[in-house]
Structure formats: C-alpha cells, structure tokens
Amino acid sequence: MIRRFLAVVAATAVATTLVVAAPAAAQAAPAGEDPVRAAEYWLTDYGIEKAWETTRGAGVKIAVIDTGIGRGPVEFDGAVAAGTDVSGAGSPDGRTPVGAVDKDHGSWVASLAAGRGTGPDAGMIGVAPEAQLLSVSVAFGSSAPRPFSDQIADAIRWSVDNGADVINMSLTTNVPDWPESWDDAFLYAFEHDVVIVVAAGNRGSGTTRVGAPATIPGVLTVGGVDRSGRASVDASTQGITIGVTAPSEELVGVSADSTLVSWDGTSGAAPIVAGVAALVRAAHPDLDADNVINRIIKTAHPAAGATDLPDVLYGYGLVDAAAAVAASVPVVSANPMGSLDDWVRLYRRAPVAPLPEEPAAPAEVPPLPEADPATGVATPLLPDRDTVIYGTLPLLLVTATAILVALGVTAAVRRIRLASRAPSR
C-alpha cells in the first residue's frame, strides 16, 4: 500500500509552471505601478488589501511543508523564522531546495503565503506579509531517502513543536486513504490548535478527485478557480471535502534563485488561503483553530457555478479575506470540516487484546439426594405382592372352581350310567 501511495505523490505534487522574466500578466501594468504587484490580481479581487487595513499577519507562524524555501530571494528576507529537513536530502535549516524537478515549488508556495516584496510597493508580496515562515523540506517520489509517509508525520510534529499556527501542505495524492502514522501526526496538530490548509489537487496532473491529505477530516481543503471565479478545468479537482476555493491560475511565484514565474495549480491556491488564515489568527488571537476555519468558510462568497452548499467544486465558495477578518461570525464548538478523532474511533478498529487467562474456579456440584431405605432384593423367580393378589389368587379360585364343576359333572354322569344298567322287570 505504501509503495502505491508514494508513486502517486511523485506524480501529482507539483503544479504546471512557465518560467519567465516577469509574469505575463505583469506586462500590461499601468504606468507607475509595479508590474509584479499588478499581476497579483487576487490582492484586490479577494479582499486581501482591504484586510491589510486591520492586520498583515504579524505574530503568526505559517509552516510550509514542501521542497524548502530558498535562501536567495530578497522577498524572504526576515520572513523565515526557522526550518528543518525531514527528507534526508536537504540541509538542517530546511532552506536548501530538495528535488531535481520540484526544488522551486516550496519557494513559490512560500512567496504566495508571506512574501515580503522587494520594496514598499514593489515585488512579490504574500497574503500575510508580516507573518513568519517555517521551512520544512520534504522530498517527493520513490528516490527520496526516506519514506514519504514518515516525512510528512515528522514534518507536522516539528512544525507544531516550533510554534506553527498554520500549516500549509501544497501536496496531494490520487488515493483517498492515508497511512495510519498520519492519524497521530494530524491529531497532534489539531490538539495543539493548529490550522492545516491542504491543496485539493489538479486534474492536469491526473487527480480527478481529492486525495489524501485533502480527505483527512479537520483539514481545510482548497480548490482552485480561474481569474473569472470559475472552477479551473486543469488546475483544480472535485470532492466533498473541499472547504473553499481560491485562485489557481495565472499565479505569481518566486523561485529559489529569485526568478519570477507564472504558474497554475491548487498548490498556489492553498497558500493564499493559508495566508488568509494567518490574517484571521492575527486579528482574532482569542479564536481557536476550529473558529478560524469556520470564519473562512462562513464568509466565503458562493460561486456562480455552485449547485450545492458545500459544492463539490467550490466548497462553501470563494475565499474573502476582508470578510473573514472583519465580519461578525457566531462562535462554533467543533471543526466544521469534521473530526479526525471521531473518524479514527469509527474506522481504525484497534485489535482487541486477548483477556488474561485465569485458573478456572472449581465447579460446585450440588449434593446428591438421600438414598431411599434399603429393601429386600427382588428376584423375577419369586412372586411379589401384586402378582399374588392380582395373578395367583384369581388363578387358584378359577382352577378350584373348574375342578369342582368337573367332579360334579363326572359324578352325575356316573349316576346316569348306573341307572341305565338296572335290570328290567
């Protein structure tokens, strides 16, 4: 099972990219406006700039479990508070990009979540530009030095132990189930009040339906939409666990070598929502993770193409950062995305340990009833009382009667014969 699990991770973890000197959308920036900022259409369209009037995420830590956040880009200066490598292939601080193909993925994700820009109004800026980042480098694919399932479990625990308030996981699989080792890791995060944001996956990479970890109860799964707010055909997928949607096309990212890229995928939609979660946590430090998630989904705008609420393509709708930060939302007592603890109790049926063997208690045998008084030994050769009364005596009476009758008849016959012999006169 784990071998199959690792194979699908390698095939679906990275979004489609197009490396350019500057994003194509930035070429048409108005005069005097930074072309990179102009390309970040989601800052205005999704209420992020409005939310900045309240907070920019100061005091919140976002753990990026990915291929590592590059050291070079100025957009990350002062942003990365700590890091580690759980892959066995990176550097101890998690800042060395891991993977021949995927090495820039972690930097793209981090720049969307909390990039600092290159100036007050220039360069790539993230949704929560004053939040801190934790860089946790992992390796995808069968060539990874450590099993992927072990990497993820260790990455989550390290993130929690190092103060993460939000964890972003822009990775997915093509299977709905997950290793049992993830149960404890994700529960550990939920028990420590951490919001976990996960990408739904991309049809363009073969993910036709959400796969783990997007299927784990309690995580906030993010689907993707195009610039018009319609569900992306290639850069998203579908599933009943999708919580909200965010832009997944014409995104901007900063590579580990500071190159700007234009890229697609829910790998980019997830850190946008993770940044919104950081803004909510900064604006409402008294709210627990369940209520942070609840504010995000309850303030989302219903999508024009949605048919249900939640919808398999859009979840509860398009994320709205300004509303999530400022709207009045009733407090809840449970995670609206489900309970992993309940799921584990229901579906992970632990083997029942055999009961210890105890010596059998001696059986209590009830006492036998008292014996009847001894009687003479009966024998079939001697008559008993009933035989004499009901058998022998009647037989004797009948026999005596018959003998007497026979004697009487005999005597009468003799008399008749003697009379017949008398001489005639």
C-alpha positions in Angstrom: 0.0 0.0 0.0 2.8 2.4 0.9 4.6 1.8 -2.3 1.5 2.7 -4.3 1.0 5.7 -2.1 4.5 7.1 -2.8 4.1 6.6 -6.5 1.0 8.8 -6.8 2.6 11.5 -4.6 5.5 11.8 -7.0 3.1 12.2 -10.0 0.9 14.9 -8.5 2.8 17.1 -6.1 4.0 19.8 -8.5 1.9 22.4 -10.4 2.4 23.3 -14.1 4.9 26.1 -14.4 6.1 28.6 -17.0 9.3 30.4 -16.2 9.5 34.0 -17.5 11.5 37.1 -16.7 8.3 38.5 -15.2 4.7 37.1 -15.2 3.0 37.6 -18.5 0.1 39.4 -16.8 2.5 41.9 -15.4 3.4 43.2 -18.8 0.3 45.3 -19.0 0.7 47.1 -15.7 -0.4 50.8 -15.7 2.4 53.4 -15.9 3.9 54.0 -12.5 2.6 50.7 -11.0 4.9 47.9 -10.2 4.2 45.1 -12.8 4.6 42.3 -10.3 2.1 43.8 -7.9 -0.2 44.5 -10.8 -0.1 40.7 -11.7 -1.3 39.8 -8.2 -4.9 40.3 -9.1 -6.1 38.3 -6.0 -4.9 41.0 -3.6 -7.8 43.2 -4.7 -10.3 40.7 -6.0 -10.3 38.6 -2.9 -10.3 41.3 -0.3 -6.7 40.9 0.8 -5.7 44.6 0.5 -8.9 45.5 2.4 -7.9 43.0 5.2 -4.5 44.7 5.5 -6.2 47.7 6.9 -6.7 45.5 10.0 -3.7 43.2 10.0 -0.9 41.8 7.9 -0.4 38.7 9.9 2.2 39.9 12.5 2.8 37.4 15.3 1.6 34.3 13.3 3.8 31.5 12.0 3.0 29.6 8.8 4.8 26.3 8.3 5.4 25.4 4.7 5.8 21.7 4.4 7.2 21.5 0.9 10.6 21.3 -1.0 12.2 24.0 1.0 12.3 27.8 0.9 15.3 29.2 -1.0 17.8 31.4 0.8 18.4 33.8 -2.1 15.2 35.8 -2.8 15.0 39.2 -1.1 11.3 38.5 -0.8 12.1 36.1 2.1 14.5 38.4 4.0 13.3 38.4 7.6 10.4 36.1 6.8 11.8 32.6 7.6 12.0 32.2 11.4 13.3 28.6 11.4 13.4 25.4 9.4 14.3 21.8 9.2 14.8 18.9 6.7 12.8 15.7 7.2 13.7 14.2 3.8 17.3 13.2 4.5 18.4 15.1 1.3 18.3 18.8 2.4 20.1 21.0 4.8 19.3 21.1 8.6 17.7 24.5 8.3 15.3 23.4 5.5 16.5 26.2 3.2 18.2 24.0 0.6 15.7 23.2 -2.2 15.1 19.4 -2.5 14.4 17.6 -5.8 15.6 17.9 -9.3 12.2 18.8 -10.7 10.4 20.1 -7.6 13.1 22.2 -6.0 11.4 25.6 -6.6 7.9 24.5 -5.5 8.4 25.4 -1.8 9.6 28.9 -2.7 6.7 29.5 -5.0 4.3 28.4 -2.2 6.0 30.5 0.5 6.0 33.6 -1.6 2.3 33.5 -2.1 1.7 33.0 1.7 4.1 35.5 3.2 6.5 37.1 0.6 7.8 40.4 1.8 8.2 42.1 -1.6 11.3 44.0 -2.8 10.1 47.4 -1.6 7.0 49.1 -0.1 5.1 48.8 -3.3 7.2 46.6 -5.4 8.0 42.9 -5.9 6.2 39.7 -5.0 4.2 40.1 -1.8 2.3 37.4 0.0 -1.2 37.4 1.6 0.2 37.7 5.1 3.5 39.7 4.5 4.2 40.2 8.2 3.7 36.6 9.2 6.8 34.4 9.8 7.5 31.2 7.8 8.8 27.8 9.0 10.6 26.0 6.2 10.2 22.2 6.4 11.8 20.5 3.4 10.5 17.1 2.1 11.3 15.0 -0.9 8.7 13.6 -3.4 9.0 10.4 -5.3 10.5 6.9 -4.9 14.0 8.3 -5.0 13.5 10.1 -1.7 15.9 8.8 1.0 13.1 8.3 3.5 9.5 7.0 3.1 7.2 9.9 2.2 4.7 8.9 4.9 7.3 9.2 7.6 8.5 12.6 6.2 5.0 14.1 6.5 4.4 12.7 10.0 7.7 14.2 11.2 7.2 17.5 9.4 3.8 18.0 11.1 5.2 17.3 14.5 8.2 19.5 14.1 6.0 22.4 12.8 3.7 22.1 15.9 6.7 21.9 18.3 8.2 25.0 16.7 5.2 27.2 17.1 3.2 26.9 13.9 -0.2 28.5 14.0 -1.0 27.5 10.4 0.5 24.6 8.3 0.3 24.7 4.5 0.6 21.4 2.6 0.6 22.0 -1.2 0.8 18.3 -2.0 -1.7 15.6 -2.7 -2.2 12.0 -3.8 -4.5 10.1 -6.1 -5.8 7.9 -3.3 -8.3 8.8 -0.6 -6.7 6.8 2.2 -3.6 7.7 4.2 -1.1 5.8 6.4 -2.1 5.2 9.9 1.0 7.1 11.1 -0.7 10.3 9.8 -3.5 9.8 12.3 -1.4 10.6 15.3 0.5 13.4 13.5 -2.6 15.3 12.3 -4.3 14.7 15.7 -1.2 16.1 17.4 -1.6 19.3 15.3 -5.3 19.6 16.0 -4.8 19.0 19.7 -2.3 21.9 19.7 -4.8 24.3 17.9 -3.1 24.4 14.5 -5.0 25.2 11.3 -3.9 22.8 8.5 -4.5 24.0 4.9 -4.2 21.4 2.1 -4.4 21.6 -1.7 -7.2 19.7 -3.4 -5.1 18.6 -6.4 -5.2 19.2 -10.2 -6.9 17.4 -13.0 -4.0 18.3 -15.2 -1.8 16.2 -13.0 -4.2 13.2 -13.0 -6.1 14.0 -9.8 -9.7 13.6 -10.8 -10.9 13.6 -7.2 -9.4 14.9 -4.0 -6.9 12.5 -2.4 -5.1 12.4 1.0 -4.3 14.5 2.9 -7.2 16.5 1.5 -9.6 13.7 2.6 -8.5 13.9 6.3 -11.3 15.2 8.5 -10.5 18.6 10.1 -8.1 20.0 7.4 -9.2 23.0 5.3 -9.1 21.7 1.7 -8.7 24.4 -1.1 -10.0 24.1 -4.6 -9.0 26.3 -7.5 -10.7 28.8 -9.8 -9.6 30.8 -12.8 -9.4 34.6 -12.9 -13.2 34.9 -13.5 -14.0 32.8 -10.5 -15.0 29.6 -12.4 -13.7 26.2 -11.3 -10.4 25.6 -13.1 -10.6 22.8 -15.5 -6.9 21.6 -15.2 -5.7 23.5 -12.1 -8.3 22.0 -9.6 -10.4 19.0 -9.0 -13.5 18.0 -7.2 -14.6 16.3 -3.9 -16.9 16.6 -1.0 -14.1 17.7 1.4 -13.3 20.9 -0.4 -13.9 23.8 2.0 -13.2 26.9 0.0 -11.7 27.9 -3.4 -9.1 30.5 -4.3 -7.2 31.5 -7.5 -5.2 28.7 -9.1 -4.4 30.1 -12.5 -2.1 32.9 -13.6 -0.4 32.9 -10.3 3.0 34.6 -9.5 5.8 32.9 -7.6 9.4 33.5 -6.7 11.9 30.6 -7.4 14.8 29.7 -5.1 17.1 31.6 -7.4 14.9 34.8 -7.3 13.4 34.1 -10.7 9.7 35.1 -11.1 7.4 32.5 -12.5 3.8 32.3 -13.7 2.2 29.1 -12.6 -1.1 27.2 -12.1 -2.4 24.8 -9.6 -4.1 24.4 -6.2 -0.6 24.3 -4.9 -0.9 28.0 -5.2 -4.5 28.3 -4.1 -3.7 26.7 -0.8 -1.0 29.2 0.4 -3.4 32.1 -0.5 -5.9 30.6 2.0 -3.2 29.8 4.5 -2.3 33.5 4.3 -5.9 34.4 5.0 -5.9 32.0 8.0 -2.8 33.9 9.3 -4.6 37.2 8.9 -7.6 35.9 10.9 -5.4 34.5 13.6 -3.6 37.8 13.9 -6.8 39.8 14.0 -8.5 37.3 16.4 -5.8 35.8 18.6 -8.5 34.5 21.0 -10.1 32.2 18.4 -9.2 28.6 18.2 -8.4 26.8 15.0 -11.9 25.5 14.6 -13.3 29.0 14.6 -10.6 30.3 12.3 -11.6 27.7 9.7 -15.3 28.5 10.4 -14.8 32.2 9.7 -13.1 31.4 6.4 -15.8 29.1 5.1 -18.8 31.1 6.5 -17.6 34.4 4.9 -16.8 32.9 1.5 -18.7 34.2 -1.5 -21.0 31.5 -3.0 -19.6 30.7 -6.5 -21.8 31.5 -9.5 -21.4 27.9 -10.8 -22.2 26.2 -7.5 -25.2 24.0 -7.2 -24.9 22.9 -3.6 -23.5 24.3 -0.3 -21.0 23.0 0.1 -20.3 22.2 -3.5 -18.0 19.5 -4.9 -16.2 22.1 -7.0 -16.3 25.2 -4.8 -16.9 24.1 -1.3 -18.5 27.0 0.6 -17.4 29.4 -2.1 -14.6 31.8 -3.0 -12.5 33.0 -0.1 -13.0 36.6 1.1 -10.1 37.8 3.3 -11.7 41.1 4.3 -14.9 39.4 5.4 -13.0 36.6 7.2 -11.1 39.2 9.2 -13.9 41.7 10.0 -17.3 40.0 9.7 -19.4 39.0 12.6 -19.5 35.2 12.7 -21.0 33.1 15.5 -18.6 31.0 17.5 -18.7 27.3 17.0 -17.7 24.4 19.3 -16.4 22.0 16.7 -14.4 22.0 13.5 -16.9 22.4 10.5 -14.6 20.3 8.4 -15.1 17.3 10.6 -13.3 15.4 13.4 -10.4 13.2 12.8 -10.6 11.9 16.3 -14.2 10.6 15.7 -13.1 9.1 12.3 -10.2 7.2 14.0 -12.5 5.8 16.6 -15.0 4.7 14.0 -12.8 3.3 11.3 -9.5 2.4 12.9 -10.7 -0.6 14.8 -7.8 -1.5 17.1 -7.2 -5.2 17.6 -8.7 -6.4 20.9 -6.0 -7.8 23.2 -6.8 -11.3 24.5 -8.0 -11.4 28.1 -5.5 -12.8 30.5 -6.1 -16.4 31.3 -7.2 -17.1 34.9 -7.4 -20.5 36.6 -10.8 -22.0 36.3 -12.8 -21.9 39.6 -13.7 -25.3 40.9 -17.2 -26.3 39.8 -19.7 -26.6 42.6 -21.6 -29.8 42.4 -25.0 -29.9 44.3 -25.2 -32.7 46.9 -27.0 -35.9 45.9 -30.4 -36.6 47.4 -30.6 -39.0 50.3 -31.0 -42.7 49.3 -34.3 -44.5 49.7 -34.4 -47.0 52.6 -33.0 -50.4 51.7 -35.5 -53.0 50.7 -35.2 -56.7 50.1 -33.6 -57.7 46.9 -36.3 -58.6 44.3 -35.9 -61.5 42.0 -38.0 -62.4 38.9 -38.3 -66.0 40.1 -40.3 -65.1 43.2 -43.8 -63.6 43.1 -44.3 -60.2 44.6 -47.4 -58.8 46.5 -49.1 -57.6 43.4 -48.5 -60.8 41.5 -50.1 -62.9 44.3 -53.1 -60.6 44.7 -53.9 -59.9 41.1 -52.5 -63.1 39.5 -52.0 -66.1 41.6 -55.2 -66.0 43.8 -57.6 -65.4 41.0 -56.0 -68.2 39.1 -56.3 -70.6 42.0 -60.0 -69.7 42.5 -60.8 -70.3 38.9 -58.9 -73.5 38.9 -60.7 -74.8 42.1 -64.0 -73.9 40.6 -63.3 -75.7 37.4 -62.2 -78.8 39.3 -65.4 -78.8 41.4 -67.5 -78.4 38.4 -65.6 -81.2 36.6 -66.1 -83.5 39.6 -69.8 -82.7 39.8 -70.3 -83.4 36.1 -68.4 -86.7 36.4 -70.5 -87.8 39.4 -73.7 -87.0 37.5 -72.6 -89.0 34.5 -71.8 -92.0 36.6 -75.2 -91.9 38.2 -76.8 -91.8 34.9 -74.8 -94.7 33.6 -75.6 -96.8 36.8 -79.3 -96.1 36.4 -79.3 -97.3 32.8 -77.8 -100.6 33.8 -80.6 -101.6 36.3 -82.4 -104.9 35.2 -85.9 -104.5 33.8 -88.7 -106.2 35.5 
